Amino acid sequence: MADLITVDDPDDPRLSDYIGLTDVELRRRREPAEGLFIAEGEKVIRRARHAGYEMRSMLLSAKWVDVMRDVIDEVPAPVYAVAPELAERVTGYHVHRGALASMQRKPLPTAEELLTTARRVVVMESVNDHTNIGAIFRSAAALGMDAVLLSPDCADPLYRRSVKVSMGAVFSVPYARLEAWPKGLETVREAGFRLLALTPDAKATSIDEAAPHRLERVALMLGAEGEGLSTKALMAADEWVRIPMAHGVDSLNVGAAAAVAFYAVATGRPES
């Protein structure tokens, strides 16, 4: 059972995991280095625990103590009860959901380990917007993608904003980082995957015509918002595919495009 500790000093060192949550550069450097991430909101905290992440501590405003009582009673980590004003001074923003938890990261699997059992894989290149990362993971979980592979410069899926937007789906889909780019794509191809690059280019095949849901193993490549996949990534793909557009629209937000493409890739779709 955790101890419920009332804290009224924003400089209390026990709250150090929660300092400056709005300072993106600070948190990008600090969280992976210290092996932690922040889960925000009751549902996300519960999903992180269900996924097997160990809790370091929890920060709650008073009205959330009863809501989280079962978690407080189950975990050995300290639970800090604070006033909303103090939480805002520590974190740098108003914590609307009133509940934060500092969680311990797990070691990441290798790409080779994930590819052994996967059949439907997402490959992201240079996607460094945390909102897009979270949205893509949420769609990947909902539409049955088996794993996510990240280029070395992709954003951290366990950054607070990514976790929040995904509603904890980042805990449901295993992911790994490719150590070299685009050379790492050879690892994917050697594992038996056909590399499909999603692009609005007119030379690309309509994703329905490509019929990826009929393929045994598919890796769908997604690029960053605006820039899309790099020339090197496109050249490394086996095939270019596009989502047909109407009304003169030339492209979709990468999060929306990912959801459409994941459905097209999913197995078990009804044949037209």
JOKA-V322479 format. One record per pair of residues at least 6 apart in sequence whose C-alpha atoms are under 8 Angstrom apart, sorted by the first residue. I is the first residue (numbers start at 1). GAP is how many residues later the second one is. Records with the same first field share a line. If there is no record, write none. Layout:
I=GAP  GAP
This chain:
1=71  72  73  74  75
2=70  71  72  73  74  75  76  77
3=69  73  74  75  76
4=68  74  75  76  77
5=73  74  75  76
6=74  75  76
7=73  74  75
8=74  75  78
9=77
10=76  77  79  80
11=79
15=75
17=85
18=20  72  73  84
19=71  72  73
20=6  7  70  71  72
21=6  70  71  72
22=69  70  71
27=132
28=128  131
31=6
32=73
35=69  70  71
36=66  67  68  69
37=65  66  67  68  121  122  123
38=62  63  64  65  120  121  122
39=6  9  61  62  63  64  121  124  125
40=57  59  60  61  120  123  124
41=56  57  58  59
42=26  55  57
43=124  125
44=119  120  123  124
45=55  56
47=121  124
48=55  120  123
49=6
51=120  121
53=50  51  52  53
54=49  50  51
55=20  22  46  47  48  49
56=21  22  45  46  47  48
57=20  21  22  23  44  45  46
58=19  20  21  22  41  42  43  44
59=20  21  22  23  40  41  42
60=19  20  21  22  38  39  40
61=20  21  22  23  26  37  38
62=19  20  21
63=35
64=34  35
65=16
72=7
84=10  11  14
85=9
87=6  7  8
88=6  7
108=67  68
109=66  67
110=66  67
111=38  64  65  66  67  76
112=75  76  79
114=33  60  61  62
115=32  73  76
116=75
118=28  29  99
119=27  74  97  98  99
120=24  25  26  27  97  98  99  100  145  146
121=24  25  26  27  28  97  98  99
122=18  23  25  26  27  97  98  99  100
123=25  26  27  28  96  97  98  99
124=24  25  26  27  30  97  98  99  100
125=25  26  28  29  96  97  98  99  104
126=25  26  27  28  29  97  98
127=6  26  27  28  96  97  98
128=25  26  27  28  96
129=26
130=25  26  27  29  31  32
131=30  31  34
132=30  122  123
133=22  24  29  122
134=23  27  28  29  30  31  32  33  35  36
135=27  30  31  120
136=30  118  119  122  123
137=29  32  33  36
138=27  28  29  30  31  32
139=119  120  123
140=6  33  119  122
141=28  31  32
143=116  119  120  123
144=118  122
145=28  117  121
146=27  28
147=26  27  28
148=25  26  27  28
149=26  27  28  29
150=25  26  27  28
151=26  27  28  29  30  31
152=25  26  27  28  29
156=6
157=6  13
158=12
162=8
163=6  7
178=6  7
182=50  51  54
185=51
188=7  31
189=6
192=25
193=23  24  25  26
194=23  24  25  44
195=23  24  25  26  42  43  44
196=22  23  24  25  41  42  43  44  45
197=23  24  25  32  36  37  40  41  42  43  44
198=22  23  24  25  31  42  43  44  45
199=29  30  41  42  43
200=41  42  43  50  51
201=41
203=37
204=35  36  37  38
205=34  35  36  37
206=35  36  37  38
207=34  35  36  37  54  57
208=56
210=31
211=53  54
212=6  52  53  54
213=51  52  53  54  55  56
214=53
218=47
221=8
222=6  7  32  36
223=6  7  31
224=30
225=28  29
234=6
243=14  17  18
245=6
